[in-house]
Amino acid sequence: MDGSLQRHVGGVRLVSLVTVETIQPEKVADLSYCRALEEGNILFFPRTPFELPEADRAFLLRQRQVGAGYHKNIAYRPRQDRVSGFVKQDPADAERLRQVLHDYSARVVAFATRLFPAYARAWRLDFASFSPQEEAGRALGLRARNDLLHVDAFPTRPSGGDRILRIFTNINPAAERVWLTGDTFERLAERFAVASGLLTRARRGGIGWSLRRLARGAGLPVGVRSPYDAFMMSFHHFMKENEAYQQAAAKERHTFPPGSTWIVFTDMVSHAVLSGQYALEQTFIIARESLALPAKAPVAILERIAGAPMA
Ligand SMILES: [Fe+2]
């Protein structure tokens, strides 16, 4: 019997939802919430723990997106205060959308700063997004599909070994958002990192990486993609393209009701979105140095397997 099946049959949960009704200050102080996330659990808030004005929510529910095959979502870049991927019919609507996403991002960041002060000291604020499309039956290319299990990697924003933490909110007035989760990165890496050949390939690319790093140190404008980033990007594709894995993987279904919020390290917890419409999301890049359990970071797991630095 396959090991993952045994775990599943044995009733061992792969990923747990840790429900938070009210935030406990002592759990903030002793890093319990950080540890729960870094162990590969999902922090689940049945009621969204930050303000989301009804008028803003009603406005978002009216939005449509342009070129839905090209832009997966409406994206908001907090650092530039700029929106992309949205149908510009009326300039007043475009300005209102920027304002609504700006306010959402600011509130979720303030909330996350209270919940994770240790992360907030060194995190990089990444994009926020709004997904107005129904996820069930979306016509997306294989690598862009949301309904296949994967761990996240961003093609345009290499993390250099830092982590991807995402906060999601279901603003649909009636429908739940349905996810599947599978194994965490640790087990996936044990099974596939070497066997797939991807770890070796990423490290071979890394010879150029140390030279490029030196060049950048000398002030030359070269892109630096670490072996870690090369591995994570290729592993994202490998998972989605591996039909046998998708079929056989032990999976659990999670339903996130309207008005709920959940937080997860998506570079660690394999996940897929089966259905749902109208979700808000803010991404944070969490510095490796600020983790409570640094040995559980994907970069540390890969470095153990490789016996060499990856970022
Ligand atoms: Fe994802």
Boltz pocket constraint, residues with backbone or C-beta under 6 A from the ligand:
constraints:
  - pocket:
      binder: B
      contacts: [[A, 150], [A, 151], [A, 152], [A, 266], [A, 271]]
      max_distance: 6.0
